[in-house]
Amino acid sequence: MSCVFCGIIAGTTPASIVLQDDDAVAFLDTRPLFKGHVLVVPRQHVVTLADLPPALLASYFGAVQRISRAVPAACNAQGSFVAMNNIVSQSVPHLHAHVVPRTKGDGLKGFFWPRTKYTDDAERESFAEKIHREISEIKK
């Protein structure tokens, strides 16, 4: 089986990575709900949250928490939306948490999520750099 997220983790598939540690990798979604939308994946290939070994829960969700603190600051947002699908609506069969910058009145309602695009690679990379900078300011 070929997993695009495993390719990103291995460095064989390009991505705008904002965080890498021993247990998790975080990168910008290529089809973001809003600019600065980050996906956080465990390095170990598992499909659902139920498959994640208990020993990795704290480190994985620690990475999700750090990203959820960094994204609003980096994107000049008021908060964030953190979500995870298991099987249904899971476009890539590799566990991943979505961390999306949110601002009151941004148009995100319920579970109808319009997607946006980055203007170009430079704009996408600028968001990645801002989020990465904010992550480095957050103590583990």
Buried (B, 14 or more C-beta within 10 A) or exposed (E): EEBBBBEBBEEEBEBBBBBBBEBBBBBBBBEBBBBBBBBBBBBBBBBBBEEBEEEBEEBBBBBBBBBBBBBBBBBEBEEBBBBEBEEEEBEBBBBBBBBBBBBEEBEBEEEEBEEEEBEEEEEBEBBBEBBBEBBEEEEE
